[in-house]
């Protein structure tokens, strides 16, 4: 895989990025070693395993054709030491220090001339725990693809890397120019794409709002600063609630987010908004067994978070009904399918339309809520077991909060990324989500 054009949505993410709004995903993973964390040996192991993942050797470079496009190409001067770094934290609460520095590191954009990823090994004197922060540009991977790439650092996955690398290299690069057999029907296909784009665009515009949250902290996040918060929810509790309420575990988690936001706003003394905030809930369109080199395959649902509803069980029922309607319509249609629109636009439109698209996000939704799938098996790094992993999603321009959830080891780990100036009390919001789950559990079992 020496050269490959960026898929349309990858190109959109690449051009959406700005200094204040970097478009990378992240994950903060905590491990426990037998002795004091040895940052040198962990960094060396990370570097070896990352260097063996072909995708992590790829950088983005512009191309002449198609106009406005870009391509992945292997970085001939690739040096893994420029991507794997070590940070020594002060004595004290290791998890708190690691979470704080991770938020600061998430502020910093990835260097665009290099393969767009970084890993940081975080250790502290006298601590048996160590942490690894992973940053991957959203153009490089969506949530599922990020997991597939990042899993290569773990002991359980590293042994199968050679076979995976052969499969990835077997994918032929996309041609920059259409061959003779592609010319026939090209105009017809473009007309069909334009028609689909108009339909999706109309749905998006109809759903756009100009009366957002007014003076709420979530209405404007543009400082460029980042703060990371974390919460841990019991998976057994989520499943107990689901069994009583019906629907899916994800419905329960969305209701937890809604109730957590309500509780947090009331505790801050903020008035509840006149209109319920809306969440953008990404949906993967990646087919099982699809080519490893394929780009982002995402759509999304729009969901009104019923923060105005006082009863937790009624909030959950409202979320379930709304998600059932979304699923009946499908991820390729409707107002939330803004990501699908990227597939039907030419590369030049992404280059010059990115600033406009970035501004549209705050008119379409108020908060991003995404679930990141993880392997179900127990994972370790250099023999040190993984204890917790918190996913992190990027903040769109004008957004103040993104919520990412992943399940591992019988727990749901919640990663909250917020604009540090707009949401300085992110720990309080994390605690509100924990309380909301307890409230739902009492309603389900009482």
C-alpha positions in Angstrom: 0.0 0.0 0.0 2.3 2.8 -1.2 -0.3 5.3 -2.4 -4.0 5.7 -1.8 -6.4 8.6 -2.3 -8.1 9.9 0.8 -11.7 8.8 0.9 -14.2 11.7 0.8 -15.0 11.8 4.5 -11.3 11.5 5.4 -10.6 14.5 3.2 -13.4 16.4 4.9 -11.9 15.7 8.4 -8.4 16.7 7.1 -9.7 20.1 5.9 -12.0 20.7 8.9 -9.0 20.9 11.2 -7.7 24.2 12.5 -5.2 25.1 15.2 -7.9 25.7 17.7 -10.0 22.6 16.7 -7.7 19.6 15.9 -9.5 16.7 14.5 -7.9 13.7 16.2 -9.3 10.9 18.2 -7.7 9.8 21.4 -7.7 7.1 24.1 -6.1 7.1 27.6 -5.3 3.6 28.7 -4.2 2.7 32.3 -2.0 -0.3 33.0 -0.7 -1.9 36.2 2.8 -3.4 36.2 4.4 -5.8 38.7 6.9 -3.1 39.7 7.5 0.6 39.2 6.5 1.7 35.7 9.6 1.6 33.4 8.9 4.3 30.8 11.9 3.4 28.7 11.0 -0.2 28.2 7.3 0.6 27.6 8.2 3.3 25.1 10.6 1.0 23.3 7.9 -1.8 23.1 5.3 0.7 21.8 7.7 2.0 19.2 8.5 -1.5 17.9 4.9 -2.4 17.6 3.7 0.8 16.1 6.5 0.8 13.5 5.3 -2.7 12.4 1.8 -1.3 11.6 1.9 -0.2 7.9 -0.9 2.3 8.3 1.1 4.2 10.9 3.8 4.9 8.3 1.4 6.8 6.0 1.3 10.5 5.7 -1.0 12.9 3.7 0.2 14.8 0.7 -1.6 16.8 -1.9 -2.1 15.5 -5.5 -2.7 17.2 -8.8 -5.7 15.1 -9.7 -8.4 15.1 -8.6 -8.3 18.8 -8.0 -8.4 19.5 -4.3 -7.6 15.9 -3.4 -4.9 14.4 -1.3 -3.4 10.9 -1.0 -1.9 8.7 1.6 1.7 7.8 0.8 4.4 5.9 2.7 6.7 8.3 4.5 10.2 7.4 3.3 11.9 9.2 6.2 9.6 7.6 8.8 11.1 7.6 12.3 8.9 6.1 15.0 10.9 8.0 17.7 9.2 11.2 16.5 5.8 9.8 17.4 6.4 7.9 20.7 7.3 10.1 23.7 7.7 9.9 27.4 6.3 12.1 30.2 7.2 11.9 33.8 4.3 12.9 36.1 4.7 14.4 39.6 4.0 12.4 42.8 0.4 12.2 44.0 -2.8 11.0 42.4 -1.5 9.3 39.3 -4.9 8.9 37.6 -5.7 12.6 38.2 -2.3 13.8 36.9 -2.5 11.6 33.9 -6.0 12.8 33.0 -5.0 16.4 33.4 -1.9 16.1 31.1 -4.0 14.1 28.6 -6.4 17.0 28.3 -3.5 19.4 27.6 -2.0 17.1 25.0 -5.3 16.7 23.2 -5.2 20.5 22.6 -2.1 20.2 20.4 -2.7 19.4 16.7 -0.7 16.6 15.1 2.1 17.7 12.8 0.6 17.5 9.3 3.9 16.8 7.5 4.3 13.5 9.4 2.1 10.4 9.7 -0.7 11.8 11.8 -0.5 10.0 15.1 1.3 10.2 18.5 1.7 8.0 21.6 2.7 9.2 25.0 3.9 7.0 27.9 3.0 8.5 31.3 4.7 7.3 34.4 5.3 8.7 37.9 8.0 8.0 40.6 7.0 5.1 42.9 3.8 4.2 41.0 3.1 0.7 39.7 0.6 2.2 37.3 1.5 3.7 34.0 -0.7 5.1 31.2 -0.5 5.4 27.4 -2.2 8.2 25.5 -2.9 7.5 21.9 -3.8 10.3 19.3 -4.9 9.4 15.8 -6.1 11.9 13.3 -9.8 11.3 12.3 -8.7 11.3 8.7 -6.6 8.2 9.5 -9.4 6.3 11.2 -13.0 6.3 12.4 -13.8 4.7 15.7 -13.7 1.1 14.5 -10.7 1.6 12.4 -8.9 3.4 15.2 -9.5 0.3 17.4 -8.2 -2.0 14.7 -5.0 0.1 14.4 -4.5 0.7 18.1 -5.1 -2.9 19.1 -1.8 -3.7 17.4 0.1 -2.4 20.4 -1.4 -5.0 22.8 0.3 -8.4 23.5 -2.7 -10.4 22.4 -2.9 -8.7 19.0 0.7 -8.2 18.2 1.3 -11.8 17.3 -1.2 -11.7 14.5 0.2 -8.5 13.0 2.1 -10.1 10.2 -1.1 -11.7 8.7 -3.0 -8.5 9.1 -0.2 -6.5 7.4 -0.3 -8.9 4.4 -4.0 -8.4 4.1 -3.6 -4.6 4.2 -0.9 -4.6 1.6 -3.0 -6.8 -0.7 -5.5 -3.9 -1.1 -4.7 -2.2 -4.5 -4.4 1.6 -4.3 -7.1 3.7 -5.7 -6.4 5.1 -9.1 -5.9 8.9 -9.3 -7.4 8.9 -12.9 -10.4 6.9 -14.2 -9.5 4.0 -16.5 -11.3 3.5 -19.9 -13.8 1.1 -18.3 -14.7 3.7 -15.7 -15.5 6.5 -18.2 -18.8 4.8 -19.3 -21.5 5.8 -17.0 -19.4 8.3 -15.1 -21.7 11.3 -15.9 -24.8 9.3 -14.9 -23.2 8.3 -11.6 -22.2 11.9 -10.8 -25.8 13.0 -11.5 -27.1 10.4 -9.2 -24.7 11.5 -6.5 -25.7 15.1 -6.9 -29.3 14.1 -6.5 -28.5 12.2 -3.3 -26.4 15.1 -2.0 -29.3 17.5 -2.6 -31.7 15.3 -0.7 -29.4 14.8 2.3 -28.4 18.5 2.3 -32.1 19.5 2.4 -32.7 17.3 5.4 -29.7 18.7 7.2 -30.8 22.3 6.5 -34.3 21.6 7.7 -32.9 20.3 10.9 -30.5 23.2 11.5 -31.4 25.5 14.3 -30.4 29.0 15.1 -31.8 29.1 18.6 -29.3 27.0 20.4 -28.6 26.9 24.1 -28.5 30.7 24.6 -26.2 31.4 27.5 -25.5 27.8 28.4 -21.9 26.7 28.8 -22.4 24.3 26.0 -23.4 27.0 23.5 -20.0 28.3 22.7 -16.7 26.4 23.0 -14.1 28.3 21.0 -11.2 28.8 23.3 -9.2 26.0 21.9 -8.3 24.7 25.4 -9.2 21.1 26.3 -10.1 19.4 29.6 -10.6 15.6 30.0 -13.0 14.1 32.5 -13.7 10.4 33.1 -16.5 8.3 34.6 -16.9 4.6 35.2 -20.3 2.9 34.9 -21.1 -0.7 35.8 -22.0 -2.7 32.7 -24.1 -5.1 34.8 -26.2 -2.2 36.0 -26.7 -1.0 32.4 -27.8 -4.5 31.3 -30.2 -4.8 34.2 -31.9 -1.6 33.2 -32.0 -2.6 29.6 -33.7 -5.9 30.5 -36.5 -4.1 32.2 -36.9 -1.2 29.9 -36.2 -3.0 26.6 -34.3 -1.4 23.8 -30.5 -1.5 23.7 -27.7 -0.8 26.1 -26.8 2.2 24.0 -30.3 3.6 24.7 -29.6 3.3 28.4 -26.3 5.1 28.0 -27.8 7.9 26.0 -30.4 8.4 28.7 -27.6 8.5 31.3 -26.0 11.3 29.3 -29.3 13.2 29.1 -30.0 12.8 32.8 -26.4 13.7 33.7 -26.7 16.9 31.7 -29.9 17.8 33.4 -28.5 17.2 36.9 -25.3 19.1 36.1 -27.2 22.1 34.8 -29.5 22.2 37.8 -26.6 21.9 40.2 -24.8 24.8 38.4 -28.0 27.0 38.8 -28.5 27.2 35.1 -32.1 27.3 33.7 -33.1 24.4 31.6 -33.0 25.2 27.9 -36.3 26.1 26.1 -35.5 23.4 23.5 -33.9 20.1 24.4 -30.3 19.9 23.3 -29.5 17.6 20.4 -26.9 14.9 20.3 -25.1 13.7 17.2 -24.7 9.9 17.5 -22.3 8.5 15.0 -23.1 5.2 13.3 -20.6 3.0 11.5 -21.4 2.1 7.9 -18.4 -0.2 7.7 -19.3 -3.6 6.6 -17.9 -6.6 8.5 -14.8 -7.9 6.7 -14.4 -4.7 4.6 -10.9 -3.8 3.3 -8.5 -2.7 6.1 -7.4 0.3 4.0 -10.9 1.7 3.4 -11.5 5.1 4.8 -14.0 6.5 7.3 -17.4 5.0 6.8 -19.7 7.0 9.1 -23.1 8.4 9.3 -25.0 9.6 12.3 -28.4 10.0 14.0 -29.7 13.2 15.6 -31.3 12.7 19.0 -33.0 15.2 21.2 -31.7 14.6 24.8 -34.8 15.0 27.0 -33.2 17.2 29.7 -36.5 19.0 30.3 -38.2 15.8 31.5 -37.9 15.4 35.3 -38.5 11.6 35.5 -35.5 9.4 34.7 -37.5 6.5 33.5 -39.6 8.7 31.2 -36.4 10.1 29.8 -35.2 6.6 29.0 -38.5 5.8 27.3 -38.2 9.0 25.2 -34.7 8.2 24.1 -35.7 4.6 23.1 -38.6 5.9 21.0 -36.4 8.4 19.3 -33.7 5.9 18.5 -36.2 3.4 17.2 -37.4 6.1 14.8 -33.9 6.9 13.7 -33.1 3.2 13.1 -36.3 2.8 11.1 -35.3 5.6 8.8 -31.7 4.3 8.5 -28.3 5.9 8.8 -28.0 6.9 5.2 -30.9 9.3 5.2 -32.3 12.0 7.4 -30.9 15.0 9.1 -28.1 13.2 10.9 -26.6 11.8 7.8 -24.4 14.9 7.3 -21.3 12.6 7.1 -22.8 10.8 4.1 -22.9 14.1 2.3 -19.1 14.0 2.0 -19.2 10.9 -0.2 -21.1 12.9 -2.9 -19.0 16.0 -3.0 -15.9 16.6 -5.1 -12.5 17.0 -3.4 -12.4 20.7 -4.2 -15.6 21.3 -2.3 -14.0 19.8 0.8 -11.0 22.1 0.5 -12.9 25.3 0.2 -16.1 24.3 2.0 -14.5 23.1 5.3 -14.9 26.5 7.1 -18.6 26.6 6.2 -19.1 23.0 7.2 -17.4 23.6 10.5 -19.7 26.4 11.3 -22.8 24.3 10.4 -22.0 21.8 13.2 -23.1 24.1 16.0 -26.4 24.8 14.2 -27.1 21.1 13.8 -26.2 19.6 17.2 -25.1 20.5 20.7 -23.1 17.6 21.9 -21.4 14.5 20.3 -22.1 11.2 21.9 -20.3 8.2 20.4 -19.7 4.6 21.4 -16.3 3.0 20.6 -16.2 -0.8 20.3 -13.3 -2.6 21.9 -12.1 -6.3 21.8 -13.9 -8.3 24.5 -10.7 -10.2 25.5 -8.5 -9.2 28.3 -5.6 -7.0 27.0 -2.1 -6.3 28.3 1.0 -4.4 27.2 4.4 -6.0 28.0 2.7 -8.3 30.4 1.0 -5.4 32.3 -2.8 -5.8 32.3 -5.0 -3.1 30.9 -7.2 -1.8 33.8 -9.2 1.0 32.1 -9.4 2.8 28.8 -11.1 6.1 28.2 -11.9 7.1 24.6 -11.8 10.7 23.5 -13.6 12.3 20.6 -12.7 15.6 18.9 -14.7 18.8 19.4 -16.2 20.4 16.4 -16.0 24.2 15.9 -18.4 25.9 18.3 -18.9 22.8 20.4 -18.0 22.5 24.1 -18.5 18.9 24.9 -18.0 15.5 23.3 -18.8 12.2 25.1 -17.2 8.9 24.1 -18.0 5.5 25.7 -16.3 2.1 25.5 -16.9 -1.2 27.3 -14.0 -3.2 28.8 -13.6 -5.5 31.8 -17.3 -5.4 32.8 -17.3 -1.6 32.9 -18.3 1.3 30.7 -15.6 3.9 30.6 -16.7 7.4 29.7 -14.3 9.9 28.3 -15.5 13.5 28.4 -13.7 16.1 26.3 -14.7 19.7 26.9 -13.6 23.2 26.1 -11.7 24.0 29.4 -13.0 27.6 29.6 -16.7 26.8 28.8 -16.8 23.7 31.1 -14.4 24.1 33.9 -16.4 21.8 36.2 -16.2 18.7 34.0 -15.7 16.4 37.0 -19.1 17.5 38.3 -20.7 16.4 35.0 -18.9 13.1 35.2 -20.3 12.5 38.7 -23.8 13.5 37.5 -23.7 10.6 35.0 -22.8 8.2 37.7 -25.7 9.4 39.8 -28.1 9.2 36.8 -27.2 5.5 36.3 -27.9 4.8 40.0 -31.3 6.6 39.6 -32.3 4.5 36.6 -31.2 1.3 38.4 -33.4 2.1 41.4 -36.3 2.7 39.1 -35.7 -0.7 37.3 -35.2 -2.8 40.4 -37.5 -0.9 42.9 
